[in-house]
Structure formats: structure tokens, C-alpha cells
Amino acid sequence: AADMQLSRNLAVEYGSSNIRVNCIAPGLIKTYFAKALWDNPDILERSTAGAPLKRIGMPDEIAGAAVFLASPAGAFMTGQTMVIDGGATAA
């Protein structure tokens, strides 16, 4: 939560300088860092059971959000958090 608030505060502070600040908040993503959660099928099942998509995310699914934020399409977005978690937060 602190990182989300920090992005809001920095967006307000630096927006007048045309600096945008956003936060990407990923859920469980298939990375080496999270290997203990996806390497074991039983743990993976428990970790994804509560999310509507019922699967682990892939790194390129997060990369797409970063590309959007860096592109002209994201030029009017600042102070926001993009939660990319397969719906786990909503469930």
C-alpha cells in the first residue's frame, strides 16, 4: 500500500513538470523469484484457486502494462496503480 500511495504523492508533486508516476502491482507471476510457489503443482493449485482466472501470470503479461505506460497511449495516466493479478484482488 505504501508504494501505491508513494506513486500518488509523486504524481501530484511532479505532474507540473510533465513527469508521470504510476505503479504496477503484479500478482503471482511465473518468475524465478516466485519459483517456490509454481514449481510444486499442489502449491500452485492452492495459490491460484482463489483467483477468477485460476492460473499464474506470465512475465510478458506484466511487460505489456509497462509498454502501455511508456507509450503515447499512457500519456494521460499518472498517480495510478495497475493491479495485474488474474482477478485475485476482486475475488
mmCIF file as gemmi writes it, N, C-alpha and C atoms, coordinates in Angstrom:
data_model
loop_
_atom_site.group_PDB
_atom_site.id
_atom_site.type_symbol
_atom_site.label_atom_id
_atom_site.label_alt_id
_atom_site.label_comp_id
_atom_site.label_asym_id
_atom_site.label_entity_id
_atom_site.label_seq_id
_atom_site.pdbx_PDB_ins_code
_atom_site.Cartn_x
_atom_site.Cartn_y
_atom_site.Cartn_z
_atom_site.occupancy
_atom_site.B_iso_or_equiv
_atom_site.pdbx_formal_charge
_atom_site.auth_seq_id
_atom_site.auth_asym_id
_atom_site.pdbx_PDB_model_num
ATOM 1 N N . ALA Axp A 1 ? 0.818 -1.195 0 1 0 ? 1 A 1
ATOM 2 C CA . ALA Axp A 1 ? 0 0 0 1 0 ? 1 A 1
ATOM 3 C C . ALA Axp A 1 ? 0.862 1.259 0 1 0 ? 1 A 1
ATOM 4 N N . ALA Axp A 2 ? 2 1.201 0.655 1 0 ? 2 A 1
ATOM 5 C CA . ALA Axp A 2 ? 2.878 2.378 0.715 1 0 ? 2 A 1
ATOM 6 C C . ALA Axp A 2 ? 3.401 2.75 -0.665 1 0 ? 2 A 1
ATOM 7 N N . ASP Axp A 3 ? 3.723 1.755 -1.477 1 0 ? 3 A 1
ATOM 8 C CA . ASP Axp A 3 ? 4.225 2.073 -2.821 1 0 ? 3 A 1
ATOM 9 C C . ASP Axp A 3 ? 3.135 2.697 -3.685 1 0 ? 3 A 1
ATOM 10 N N . MET Axp A 4 ? 1.901 2.282 -3.473 1 0 ? 4 A 1
ATOM 11 C CA . MET Axp A 4 ? 0.792 2.863 -4.225 1 0 ? 4 A 1
ATOM 12 C C . MET Axp A 4 ? 0.579 4.321 -3.825 1 0 ? 4 A 1
ATOM 13 N N . GLN Axp A 5 ? 0.64 4.588 -2.525 1 0 ? 5 A 1
ATOM 14 C CA . GLN Axp A 5 ? 0.492 5.966 -2.055 1 0 ? 5 A 1
ATOM 15 C C . GLN Axp A 5 ? 1.669 6.819 -2.508 1 0 ? 5 A 1
ATOM 16 N N . LEU Axp A 6 ? 2.86 6.26 -2.501 1 0 ? 6 A 1
ATOM 17 C CA . LEU Axp A 6 ? 4.03 7 -2.967 1 0 ? 6 A 1
ATOM 18 C C . LEU Axp A 6 ? 3.856 7.413 -4.425 1 0 ? 6 A 1
ATOM 19 N N . SER Axp A 7 ? 3.335 6.526 -5.255 1 0 ? 7 A 1
ATOM 20 C CA . SER Axp A 7 ? 3.143 6.889 -6.664 1 0 ? 7 A 1
ATOM 21 C C . SER Axp A 7 ? 2.119 8.012 -6.794 1 0 ? 7 A 1
ATOM 22 N N . ARG Axp A 8 ? 1.08 8.013 -5.965 1 0 ? 8 A 1
ATOM 23 C CA . ARG Axp A 8 ? 0.1 9.106 -5.999 1 0 ? 8 A 1
ATOM 24 C C . ARG Axp A 8 ? 0.742 10.425 -5.572 1 0 ? 8 A 1
ATOM 25 N N . ASN Axp A 9 ? 1.503 10.376 -4.469 1 0 ? 9 A 1
ATOM 26 C CA . ASN Axp A 9 ? 2.15 11.596 -3.976 1 0 ? 9 A 1
ATOM 27 C C . ASN Axp A 9 ? 3.13 12.159 -4.996 1 0 ? 9 A 1
ATOM 28 N N . LEU Axp A 10 ? 3.948 11.29 -5.58 1 0 ? 10 A 1
ATOM 29 C CA . LEU Axp A 10 ? 4.935 11.75 -6.561 1 0 ? 10 A 1
ATOM 30 C C . LEU Axp A 10 ? 4.259 12.265 -7.831 1 0 ? 10 A 1
ATOM 31 N N . ALA Axp A 11 ? 3.146 11.658 -8.207 1 0 ? 11 A 1
ATOM 32 C CA . ALA Axp A 11 ? 2.413 12.13 -9.386 1 0 ? 11 A 1
ATOM 33 C C . ALA Axp A 11 ? 1.928 13.56 -9.178 1 0 ? 11 A 1
ATOM 34 N N . VAL Axp A 12 ? 1.432 13.847 -7.99 1 0 ? 12 A 1
ATOM 35 C CA . VAL Axp A 12 ? 0.969 15.203 -7.681 1 0 ? 12 A 1
ATOM 36 C C . VAL Axp A 12 ? 2.148 16.17 -7.636 1 0 ? 12 A 1
ATOM 37 N N . GLU Axp A 13 ? 3.226 15.746 -6.992 1 0 ? 13 A 1
ATOM 38 C CA . GLU Axp A 13 ? 4.387 16.623 -6.829 1 0 ? 13 A 1
ATOM 39 C C . GLU Axp A 13 ? 5.077 16.946 -8.149 1 0 ? 13 A 1
ATOM 40 N N . TYR Axp A 14 ? 5.189 15.977 -9.042 1 0 ? 14 A 1
ATOM 41 C CA . TYR Axp A 14 ? 5.968 16.165 -10.266 1 0 ? 14 A 1
ATOM 42 C C . TYR Axp A 14 ? 5.133 16.311 -11.538 1 0 ? 14 A 1
ATOM 43 N N . GLY Axp A 15 ? 3.83 16.241 -11.422 1 0 ? 15 A 1
ATOM 44 C CA . GLY Axp A 15 ? 2.976 16.357 -12.598 1 0 ? 15 A 1
ATOM 45 C C . GLY Axp A 15 ? 3.16 17.666 -13.352 1 0 ? 15 A 1
ATOM 46 N N . SER Axp A 16 ? 3.355 18.753 -12.629 1 0 ? 16 A 1
ATOM 47 C CA . SER Axp A 16 ? 3.527 20.053 -13.296 1 0 ? 16 A 1
ATOM 48 C C . SER Axp A 16 ? 4.816 20.117 -14.11 1 0 ? 16 A 1
ATOM 49 N N . SER Axp A 17 ? 5.728 19.196 -13.859 1 0 ? 17 A 1
ATOM 50 C CA . SER Axp A 17 ? 6.966 19.096 -14.651 1 0 ? 17 A 1
ATOM 51 C C . SER Axp A 17 ? 6.829 18.065 -15.771 1 0 ? 17 A 1
ATOM 52 N N . ASN Axp A 18 ? 5.59 17.633 -16.015 1 0 ? 18 A 1
ATOM 53 C CA . ASN Axp A 18 ? 5.289 16.637 -17.048 1 0 ? 18 A 1
ATOM 54 C C . ASN Axp A 18 ? 5.96 15.285 -16.774 1 0 ? 18 A 1
ATOM 55 N N . ILE Axp A 19 ? 6.107 14.975 -15.487 1 0 ? 19 A 1
ATOM 56 C CA . ILE Axp A 19 ? 6.641 13.672 -15.076 1 0 ? 19 A 1
ATOM 57 C C . ILE Axp A 19 ? 5.471 12.852 -14.552 1 0 ? 19 A 1
ATOM 58 N N . ARG Axp A 20 ? 5.277 11.691 -15.156 1 0 ? 20 A 1
ATOM 59 C CA . ARG Axp A 20 ? 4.201 10.803 -14.744 1 0 ? 20 A 1
ATOM 60 C C . ARG Axp A 20 ? 4.757 9.701 -13.85 1 0 ? 20 A 1
ATOM 61 N N . VAL Axp A 21 ? 3.993 9.344 -12.824 1 0 ? 21 A 1
ATOM 62 C CA . VAL Axp A 21 ? 4.398 8.28 -11.9 1 0 ? 21 A 1
ATOM 63 C C . VAL Axp A 21 ? 3.215 7.332 -11.733 1 0 ? 21 A 1
ATOM 64 N N . ASN Axp A 22 ? 3.444 6.079 -12.023 1 0 ? 22 A 1
ATOM 65 C CA . ASN Axp A 22 ? 2.419 5.052 -11.871 1 0 ? 22 A 1
ATOM 66 C C . ASN Axp A 22 ? 3.038 3.83 -11.205 1 0 ? 22 A 1
ATOM 67 N N . CYS Axp A 23 ? 2.185 2.931 -10.771 1 0 ? 23 A 1
ATOM 68 C CA . CYS Axp A 23 ? 2.636 1.73 -10.066 1 0 ? 23 A 1
ATOM 69 C C . CYS Axp A 23 ? 2.035 0.502 -10.756 1 0 ? 23 A 1
ATOM 70 N N . ILE Axp A 24 ? 2.855 -0.496 -10.996 1 0 ? 24 A 1
ATOM 71 C CA . ILE Axp A 24 ? 2.372 -1.784 -11.495 1 0 ? 24 A 1
ATOM 72 C C . ILE Axp A 24 ? 2.435 -2.758 -10.323 1 0 ? 24 A 1
ATOM 73 N N . ALA Axp A 25 ? 1.29 -3.335 -9.98 1 0 ? 25 A 1
ATOM 74 C CA . ALA Axp A 25 ? 1.19 -4.248 -8.843 1 0 ? 25 A 1
ATOM 75 C C . ALA Axp A 25 ? 0.838 -5.643 -9.363 1 0 ? 25 A 1
ATOM 76 N N . PRO Axp A 26 ? 1.844 -6.465 -9.62 1 0 ? 26 A 1
ATOM 77 C CA . PRO Axp A 26 ? 1.565 -7.798 -10.161 1 0 ? 26 A 1
ATOM 78 C C . PRO Axp A 26 ? 1.146 -8.785 -9.078 1 0 ? 26 A 1
ATOM 79 N N . GLY Axp A 27 ? 0.358 -9.748 -9.487 1 0 ? 27 A 1
ATOM 80 C CA . GLY Axp A 27 ? 0.035 -10.864 -8.616 1 0 ? 27 A 1
ATOM 81 C C . GLY Axp A 27 ? 1.122 -11.918 -8.75 1 0 ? 27 A 1
ATOM 82 N N . LEU Axp A 28 ? 0.732 -13.17 -8.638 1 0 ? 28 A 1
ATOM 83 C CA . LEU Axp A 28 ? 1.68 -14.28 -8.752 1 0 ? 28 A 1
ATOM 84 C C . LEU Axp A 28 ? 2.094 -14.441 -10.211 1 0 ? 28 A 1
ATOM 85 N N . ILE Axp A 29 ? 3.37 -14.215 -10.478 1 0 ? 29 A 1
ATOM 86 C CA . ILE Axp A 29 ? 3.909 -14.258 -11.836 1 0 ? 29 A 1
ATOM 87 C C . ILE Axp A 29 ? 4.98 -15.341 -11.902 1 0 ? 29 A 1
ATOM 88 N N . LYS Axp A 30 ? 5.039 -16.041 -13.015 1 0 ? 30 A 1
ATOM 89 C CA . LYS Axp A 30 ? 5.999 -17.138 -13.18 1 0 ? 30 A 1
ATOM 90 C C . LYS Axp A 30 ? 7.409 -16.578 -13.406 1 0 ? 30 A 1
ATOM 91 N N . THR Axp A 31 ? 8.062 -16.262 -12.308 1 0 ? 31 A 1
ATOM 92 C CA . THR Axp A 31 ? 9.441 -15.777 -12.328 1 0 ? 31 A 1
ATOM 93 C C . THR Axp A 31 ? 10.274 -16.661 -11.404 1 0 ? 31 A 1
ATOM 94 N N . TYR Axp A 32 ? 11.564 -16.538 -11.512 1 0 ? 32 A 1
ATOM 95 C CA . TYR Axp A 32 ? 12.442 -17.305 -10.633 1 0 ? 32 A 1
ATOM 96 C C . TYR Axp A 32 ? 12.183 -16.941 -9.173 1 0 ? 32 A 1
ATOM 97 N N . PHE Axp A 33 ? 11.897 -15.677 -8.904 1 0 ? 33 A 1
ATOM 98 C CA . PHE Axp A 33 ? 11.639 -15.212 -7.539 1 0 ? 33 A 1
ATOM 99 C C . PHE Axp A 33 ? 10.471 -15.973 -6.905 1 0 ? 33 A 1
ATOM 100 N N . ALA Axp A 34 ? 9.457 -16.306 -7.69 1 0 ? 34 A 1
ATOM 101 C CA . ALA Axp A 34 ? 8.269 -16.99 -7.18 1 0 ? 34 A 1
ATOM 102 C C . ALA Axp A 34 ? 8.28 -18.489 -7.463 1 0 ? 34 A 1
ATOM 103 N N . LYS Axp A 35 ? 9.432 -19.04 -7.82 1 0 ? 35 A 1
ATOM 104 C CA . LYS Axp A 35 ? 9.514 -20.444 -8.228 1 0 ? 35 A 1
ATOM 105 C C . LYS Axp A 35 ? 8.964 -21.404 -7.174 1 0 ? 35 A 1
ATOM 106 N N . ALA Axp A 36 ? 9.164 -21.109 -5.914 1 0 ? 36 A 1
ATOM 107 C CA . ALA Axp A 36 ? 8.667 -21.992 -4.857 1 0 ? 36 A 1
ATOM 108 C C . ALA Axp A 36 ? 7.142 -22.099 -4.879 1 0 ? 36 A 1
ATOM 109 N N . LEU Axp A 37 ? 6.466 -21.118 -5.435 1 0 ? 37 A 1
ATOM 110 C CA . LEU Axp A 37 ? 5.006 -21.135 -5.491 1 0 ? 37 A 1
ATOM 111 C C . LEU Axp A 37 ? 4.455 -21.799 -6.742 1 0 ? 37 A 1
ATOM 112 N N . TRP Axp A 38 ? 5.235 -21.883 -7.809 1 0 ? 38 A 1
ATOM 113 C CA . TRP Axp A 38 ? 4.714 -22.504 -9.034 1 0 ? 38 A 1
ATOM 114 C C . TRP Axp A 38 ? 5.407 -23.8 -9.418 1 0 ? 38 A 1
ATOM 115 N N . ASP Axp A 39 ? 6.528 -24.112 -8.804 1 0 ? 39 A 1
ATOM 116 C CA . ASP Axp A 39 ? 7.272 -25.324 -9.149 1 0 ? 39 A 1
ATOM 117 C C . ASP Axp A 39 ? 6.574 -26.59 -8.654 1 0 ? 39 A 1
ATOM 118 N N . ASN Axp A 40 ? 5.867 -26.483 -7.558 1 0 ? 40 A 1
ATOM 119 C CA . ASN Axp A 40 ? 5.151 -27.613 -6.972 1 0 ? 40 A 1
ATOM 120 C C . ASN Axp A 40 ? 3.673 -27.52 -7.378 1 0 ? 40 A 1
ATOM 121 N N . PRO Axp A 41 ? 3.133 -28.512 -8.089 1 0 ? 41 A 1
ATOM 122 C CA . PRO Axp A 41 ? 1.745 -28.439 -8.568 1 0 ? 41 A 1
ATOM 123 C C . PRO Axp A 41 ? 0.712 -28.235 -7.46 1 0 ? 41 A 1
ATOM 124 N N . ASP Axp A 42 ? 0.933 -28.833 -6.287 1 0 ? 42 A 1
ATOM 125 C CA . ASP Axp A 42 ? -0.029 -28.674 -5.19 1 0 ? 42 A 1
ATOM 126 C C . ASP Axp A 42 ? -0.037 -27.242 -4.664 1 0 ? 42 A 1
ATOM 127 N N . ILE Axp A 43 ? 1.138 -26.673 -4.508 1 0 ? 43 A 1
ATOM 128 C CA . ILE Axp A 43 ? 1.231 -25.287 -4.04 1 0 ? 43 A 1
ATOM 129 C C . ILE Axp A 43 ? 0.659 -24.345 -5.092 1 0 ? 43 A 1
ATOM 130 N N . LEU Axp A 44 ? 0.944 -24.607 -6.354 1 0 ? 44 A 1
ATOM 131 C CA . LEU Axp A 44 ? 0.407 -23.771 -7.431 1 0 ? 44 A 1
ATOM 132 C C . LEU Axp A 44 ? -1.115 -23.806 -7.427 1 0 ? 44 A 1
ATOM 133 N N . GLU Axp A 45 ? -1.68 -24.985 -7.266 1 0 ? 45 A 1
ATOM 134 C CA . GLU Axp A 45 ? -3.145 -25.127 -7.217 1 0 ? 45 A 1
ATOM 135 C C . GLU Axp A 45 ? -3.731 -24.285 -6.09 1 0 ? 45 A 1
ATOM 136 N N . ARG Axp A 46 ? -3.14 -24.37 -4.898 1 0 ? 46 A 1
ATOM 137 C CA . ARG Axp A 46 ? -3.633 -23.585 -3.761 1 0 ? 46 A 1
ATOM 138 C C . ARG Axp A 46 ? -3.438 -22.089 -3.988 1 0 ? 46 A 1
ATOM 139 N N . SER Axp A 47 ? -2.332 -21.719 -4.611 1 0 ? 47 A 1
ATOM 140 C CA . SER Axp A 47 ? -2.019 -20.304 -4.824 1 0 ? 47 A 1
ATOM 141 C C . SER Axp A 47 ? -2.937 -19.641 -5.848 1 0 ? 47 A 1
ATOM 142 N N . THR Axp A 48 ? -3.456 -20.405 -6.772 1 0 ? 48 A 1
ATOM 143 C CA . THR Axp A 48 ? -4.279 -19.83 -7.84 1 0 ? 48 A 1
ATOM 144 C C . THR Axp A 48 ? -5.769 -20.132 -7.689 1 0 ? 48 A 1
ATOM 145 N N . ALA Axp A 49 ? -6.141 -20.959 -6.747 1 0 ? 49 A 1
ATOM 146 C CA . ALA Axp A 49 ? -7.539 -21.396 -6.609 1 0 ? 49 A 1
ATOM 147 C C . ALA Axp A 49 ? -8.503 -20.239 -6.373 1 0 ? 49 A 1
ATOM 148 N N . GLY Axp A 50 ? -8.084 -19.218 -5.65 1 0 ? 50 A 1
ATOM 149 C CA . GLY Axp A 50 ? -8.991 -18.121 -5.318 1 0 ? 50 A 1
ATOM 150 C C . GLY Axp A 50 ? -9.142 -17.063 -6.39 1 0 ? 50 A 1
ATOM 151 N N . ALA Axp A 51 ? -8.302 -17.088 -7.396 1 0 ? 51 A 1
ATOM 152 C CA . ALA Axp A 51 ? -8.357 -16.069 -8.45 1 0 ? 51 A 1
ATOM 153 C C . ALA Axp A 51 ? -9.319 -16.499 -9.556 1 0 ? 51 A 1
ATOM 154 N N . PRO Axp A 52 ? -10.091 -15.575 -10.101 1 0 ? 52 A 1
ATOM 155 C CA . PRO Axp A 52 ? -11.025 -15.934 -11.17 1 0 ? 52 A 1
ATOM 156 C C . PRO Axp A 52 ? -10.369 -16.611 -12.377 1 0 ? 52 A 1
ATOM 157 N N . LEU Axp A 53 ? -9.166 -16.204 -12.763 1 0 ? 53 A 1
ATOM 158 C CA . LEU Axp A 53 ? -8.52 -16.833 -13.919 1 0 ? 53 A 1
ATOM 159 C C . LEU Axp A 53 ? -7.865 -18.162 -13.57 1 0 ? 53 A 1
ATOM 160 N N . LYS Axp A 54 ? -7.684 -18.433 -12.289 1 0 ? 54 A 1
ATOM 161 C CA . LYS Axp A 54 ? -7.177 -19.721 -11.787 1 0 ? 54 A 1
ATOM 162 C C . LYS Axp A 54 ? -5.879 -20.171 -12.447 1 0 ? 54 A 1
ATOM 163 N N . ARG Axp A 55 ? -4.993 -19.214 -12.668 1 0 ? 55 A 1
ATOM 164 C CA . ARG Axp A 55 ? -3.691 -19.557 -13.243 1 0 ? 55 A 1
ATOM 165 C C . ARG Axp A 55 ? -2.672 -18.527 -12.796 1 0 ? 55 A 1
ATOM 166 N N . ILE Axp A 56 ? -1.429 -18.862 -13.021 1 0 ? 56 A 1
ATOM 167 C CA . ILE Axp A 56 ? -0.336 -17.952 -12.712 1 0 ? 56 A 1
ATOM 168 C C . ILE Axp A 56 ? -0.127 -17.02 -13.913 1 0 ? 56 A 1
ATOM 169 N N . GLY Axp A 57 ? 0.299 -15.804 -13.636 1 0 ? 57 A 1
ATOM 170 C CA . GLY Axp A 57 ? 0.572 -14.86 -14.715 1 0 ? 57 A 1
ATOM 171 C C . GLY Axp A 57 ? 1.947 -15.099 -15.325 1 0 ? 57 A 1
ATOM 172 N N . MET Axp A 58 ? 2.103 -14.627 -16.536 1 0 ? 58 A 1
ATOM 173 C CA . MET Axp A 58 ? 3.378 -14.749 -17.242 1 0 ? 58 A 1
ATOM 174 C C . MET Axp A 58 ? 4.052 -13.378 -17.31 1 0 ? 58 A 1
ATOM 175 N N . PRO Axp A 59 ? 5.387 -13.356 -17.314 1 0 ? 59 A 1
ATOM 176 C CA . PRO Axp A 59 ? 6.092 -12.067 -17.331 1 0 ? 59 A 1
ATOM 177 C C . PRO Axp A 59 ? 5.667 -11.14 -18.464 1 0 ? 59 A 1
ATOM 178 N N . ASP Axp A 60 ? 5.382 -11.679 -19.641 1 0 ? 60 A 1
ATOM 179 C CA . ASP Axp A 60 ? 5.004 -10.793 -20.748 1 0 ? 60 A 1
ATOM 180 C C . ASP Axp A 60 ? 3.653 -10.121 -20.523 1 0 ? 60 A 1
ATOM 181 N N . GLU Axp A 61 ? 2.834 -10.681 -19.635 1 0 ? 61 A 1
ATOM 182 C CA . GLU Axp A 61 ? 1.559 -10.043 -19.312 1 0 ? 61 A 1
ATOM 183 C C . GLU Axp A 61 ? 1.774 -8.791 -18.455 1 0 ? 61 A 1
ATOM 184 N N . ILE Axp A 62 ? 2.845 -8.766 -17.712 1 0 ? 62 A 1
ATOM 185 C CA . ILE Axp A 62 ? 3.207 -7.57 -16.942 1 0 ? 62 A 1
ATOM 186 C C . ILE Axp A 62 ? 3.942 -6.59 -17.846 1 0 ? 62 A 1
ATOM 187 N N . ALA Axp A 63 ? 4.778 -7.107 -18.71 1 0 ? 63 A 1
ATOM 188 C CA . ALA Axp A 63 ? 5.548 -6.25 -19.622 1 0 ? 63 A 1
ATOM 189 C C . ALA Axp A 63 ? 4.625 -5.401 -20.487 1 0 ? 63 A 1
ATOM 190 N N . GLY Axp A 64 ? 3.499 -5.946 -20.874 1 0 ? 64 A 1
ATOM 191 C CA . GLY Axp A 64 ? 2.549 -5.188 -21.684 1 0 ? 64 A 1
ATOM 192 C C . GLY Axp A 64 ? 2.062 -3.931 -20.98 1 0 ? 64 A 1
ATOM 193 N N . ALA Axp A 65 ? 1.87 -4.021 -19.676 1 0 ? 65 A 1
ATOM 194 C CA . ALA Axp A 65 ? 1.452 -2.843 -18.908 1 0 ? 65 A 1
ATOM 195 C C . ALA Axp A 65 ? 2.55 -1.791 -18.898 1 0 ? 65 A 1
ATOM 196 N N . ALA Axp A 66 ? 3.785 -2.228 -18.754 1 0 ? 66 A 1
ATOM 197 C CA . ALA Axp A 66 ? 4.909 -1.289 -18.763 1 0 ? 66 A 1
ATOM 198 C C . ALA Axp A 66 ? 5.042 -0.615 -20.127 1 0 ? 66 A 1
ATOM 199 N N . VAL Axp A 67 ? 4.842 -1.382 -21.185 1 0 ? 67 A 1
ATOM 200 C CA . VAL Axp A 67 ? 4.896 -0.815 -22.541 1 0 ? 67 A 1
ATOM 201 C C . VAL Axp A 67 ? 3.787 0.223 -22.714 1 0 ? 67 A 1
ATOM 202 N N . PHE Axp A 68 ? 2.589 -0.095 -22.237 1 0 ? 68 A 1
ATOM 203 C CA . PHE Axp A 68 ? 1.487 0.865 -22.31 1 0 ? 68 A 1
ATOM 204 C C . PHE Axp A 68 ? 1.852 2.164 -21.6 1 0 ? 68 A 1
ATOM 205 N N . LEU Axp A 69 ? 2.369 2.055 -20.386 1 0 ? 69 A 1
ATOM 206 C CA . LEU Axp A 69 ? 2.702 3.258 -19.619 1 0 ? 69 A 1
ATOM 207 C C . LEU Axp A 69 ? 3.787 4.086 -20.297 1 0 ? 69 A 1
ATOM 208 N N . ALA Axp A 70 ? 4.696 3.433 -20.987 1 0 ? 70 A 1
ATOM 209 C CA . ALA Axp A 70 ? 5.792 4.14 -21.659 1 0 ? 70 A 1
ATOM 210 C C . ALA Axp A 70 ? 5.394 4.674 -23.033 1 0 ? 70 A 1
ATOM 211 N N . SER Axp A 71 ? 4.235 4.261 -23.527 1 0 ? 71 A 1
ATOM 212 C CA . SER Axp A 71 ? 3.813 4.646 -24.878 1 0 ? 71 A 1
ATOM 213 C C . SER Axp A 71 ? 2.958 5.914 -24.842 1 0 ? 71 A 1
ATOM 214 N N . PRO Axp A 72 ? 2.704 6.497 -26.002 1 0 ? 72 A 1
ATOM 215 C CA . PRO Axp A 72 ? 1.805 7.648 -26.07 1 0 ? 72 A 1
ATOM 216 C C . PRO Axp A 72 ? 0.4 7.337 -25.528 1 0 ? 72 A 1
ATOM 217 N N . ALA Axp A 73 ? -0.022 6.084 -25.606 1 0 ? 73 A 1
ATOM 218 C CA . ALA Axp A 73 ? -1.347 5.71 -25.103 1 0 ? 73 A 1
ATOM 219 C C . ALA Axp A 73 ? -1.478 5.939 -23.599 1 0 ? 73 A 1
ATOM 220 N N . GLY Axp A 74 ? -0.372 5.899 -22.87 1 0 ? 74 A 1
ATOM 221 C CA . GLY Axp A 74 ? -0.4 6.11 -21.426 1 0 ? 74 A 1
ATOM 222 C C . GLY Axp A 74 ? -0.044 7.525 -21.008 1 0 ? 74 A 1
ATOM 223 N N . ALA Axp A 75 ? 0.019 8.442 -21.952 1 0 ? 75 A 1
ATOM 224 C CA . ALA Axp A 75 ? 0.499 9.795 -21.678 1 0 ? 75 A 1
ATOM 225 C C . ALA Axp A 75 ? -0.375 10.583 -20.706 1 0 ? 75 A 1
ATOM 226 N N . PHE Axp A 76 ? -1.638 10.231 -20.565 1 0 ? 76 A 1
ATOM 227 C CA . PHE Axp A 76 ? -2.535 10.973 -19.682 1 0 ? 76 A 1
ATOM 228 C C . PHE Axp A 76 ? -2.771 10.229 -18.365 1 0 ? 76 A 1
ATOM 229 N N . MET Axp A 77 ? -1.988 9.215 -18.106 1 0 ? 77 A 1
ATOM 230 C CA . MET Axp A 77 ? -2.158 8.406 -16.898 1 0 ? 77 A 1
ATOM 231 C C . MET Axp A 77 ? -1.048 8.719 -15.91 1 0 ? 77 A 1
ATOM 232 N N . THR Axp A 78 ? -1.42 9.114 -14.711 1 0 ? 78 A 1
ATOM 233 C CA . THR Axp A 78 ? -0.441 9.346 -13.653 1 0 ? 78 A 1
ATOM 234 C C . THR Axp A 78 ? -1.11 9.169 -12.297 1 0 ? 78 A 1
ATOM 235 N N . GLY Axp A 79 ? -0.336 8.726 -11.323 1 0 ? 79 A 1
ATOM 236 C CA . GLY Axp A 79 ? -0.847 8.531 -9.974 1 0 ? 79 A 1
ATOM 237 C C . GLY Axp A 79 ? -1.709 7.298 -9.806 1 0 ? 79 A 1
ATOM 238 N N . GLN Axp A 80 ? -1.616 6.367 -10.725 1 0 ? 80 A 1
ATOM 239 C CA . GLN Axp A 80 ? -2.483 5.189 -10.711 1 0 ? 80 A 1
ATOM 240 C C . GLN Axp A 80 ? -1.705 3.912 -10.413 1 0 ? 80 A 1
ATOM 241 N N . THR Axp A 81 ? -2.435 2.922 -9.943 1 0 ? 81 A 1
ATOM 242 C CA . THR Axp A 81 ? -1.875 1.593 -9.732 1 0 ? 81 A 1
ATOM 243 C C . THR Axp A 81 ? -2.583 0.622 -10.662 1 0 ? 81 A 1
ATOM 244 N N . MET Axp A 82 ? -1.804 -0.076 -11.456 1 0 ? 82 A 1
ATOM 245 C CA . MET Axp A 82 ? -2.353 -1.115 -12.332 1 0 ? 82 A 1
ATOM 246 C C . MET Axp A 82 ? -2.147 -2.455 -11.626 1 0 ? 82 A 1
ATOM 247 N N . VAL Axp A 83 ? -3.225 -3.025 -11.132 1 0 ? 83 A 1
ATOM 248 C CA . VAL Axp A 83 ? -3.166 -4.323 -10.464 1 0 ? 83 A 1
ATOM 249 C C . VAL Axp A 83 ? -3.385 -5.393 -11.527 1 0 ? 83 A 1
ATOM 250 N N . ILE Axp A 84 ? -2.387 -6.248 -11.704 1 0 ? 84 A 1
ATOM 251 C CA . ILE Axp A 84 ? -2.448 -7.299 -12.723 1 0 ? 84 A 1
ATOM 252 C C . ILE Axp A 84 ? -2.272 -8.628 -11.994 1 0 ? 84 A 1
ATOM 253 N N . ASP Axp A 85 ? -3.393 -9.188 -11.544 1 0 ? 85 A 1
ATOM 254 C CA . ASP Axp A 85 ? -3.322 -10.358 -10.669 1 0 ? 85 A 1
ATOM 255 C C . ASP Axp A 85 ? -4.324 -11.453 -11.009 1 0 ? 85 A 1
ATOM 256 N N . GLY Axp A 86 ? -4.814 -11.463 -12.242 1 0 ? 86 A 1
ATOM 257 C CA . GLY Axp A 86 ? -5.763 -12.505 -12.626 1 0 ? 86 A 1
ATOM 258 C C . GLY Axp A 86 ? -7.09 -12.417 -11.901 1 0 ? 86 A 1
ATOM 259 N N . GLY Axp A 87 ? -7.374 -11.26 -11.328 1 0 ? 87 A 1
ATOM 260 C CA . GLY Axp A 87 ? -8.63 -11.057 -10.62 1 0 ? 87 A 1
ATOM 261 C C . GLY Axp A 87 ? -8.59 -11.416 -9.147 1 0 ? 87 A 1
ATOM 262 N N . ALA Axp A 88 ? -7.421 -11.768 -8.624 1 0 ? 88 A 1
ATOM 263 C CA . ALA Axp A 88 ? -7.324 -12.191 -7.221 1 0 ? 88 A 1
ATOM 264 C C . ALA Axp A 88 ? -7.799 -11.106 -6.258 1 0 ? 88 A 1
ATOM 265 N N . THR Axp A 89 ? -7.507 -9.851 -6.557 1 0 ? 89 A 1
ATOM 266 C CA . THR Axp A 89 ? -7.928 -8.761 -5.679 1 0 ? 89 A 1
ATOM 267 C C . THR Axp A 89 ? -9.448 -8.626 -5.675 1 0 ? 89 A 1
ATOM 268 N N . ALA Axp A 90 ? -10.068 -8.869 -6.804 1 0 ? 90 A 1
ATOM 269 C CA . ALA Axp A 90 ? -11.518 -8.732 -6.919 1 0 ? 90 A 1
ATOM 270 C C . ALA Axp A 90 ? -12.264 -9.878 -6.243 1 0 ? 90 A 1
ATOM 271 N N . ALA Axp A 91 ? -11.631 -11.025 -6.139 1 0 ? 91 A 1
ATOM 272 C CA . ALA Axp A 91 ? -12.316 -12.22 -5.632 1 0 ? 91 A 1
ATOM 273 C C . ALA Axp A 91 ? -12.512 -12.193 -4.134 1 0 ? 91 A 1
